[in-house]
Amino acid sequence: MRNFQKYFSVELYFWIIALIYLAMINPAESHFSFCLFNRLGISWCPGCGIGHSISHILHGDIIKSFQTHWLGTFAFVVIVYRVLQLIKNIYQNHQNQSYGKSVFRS
């Protein structure tokens, strides 16, 4: 179980799957929303559109991304940075745990 936890990060897989999903959807279409404001009938929400904005970035349409939500590019950069940081942490933990172990076991 411990070996599994060394290489598994729920947060890392969550962000990777989220980015793959956003890359696969058509950002021009309407999709299911978890937005509480939308559920209550309020039309304006500060976070709505950020997923579509990231999807536009992943499809290469930067201008449409800014038109959809102006913080989409920033959110995308933060998510990619976090993914890289998590990968680096897993790699460093693996290196630190395997470094110094004896090749010859008794």
Steps between C-alpha positions, in 0.01 A plus 500: 500500500785734579655456152165588347479821704851604392389527138136595545369848562124555487551869432740433213262258329206733558673791322625282215154352441342846522741638237440200273124549536528871419714418198240254372181705539366747248520835685234655277233264639328527835591230754389386845583752772554460873452877546289583805413842357371337181291255704346790695409685179762775530638569154835654599775297667869596533614143426267398220675471167846427638480136386395609153782755503758232583347277232543780244866529604550126452341529156737787413246783496654753741281795398177303552642387834535862617150576374355206695674573831794733550655286778501178294861540388615567855307197631649281227854610587437436871359151432790405271748632758330294772508185286872548434561568869320178602695296244825651626406418863422138413828468311702657784333281762580194293862610458540576873353168607705291260824696548722348765346156496757228485526297185614204705228380732573251771 
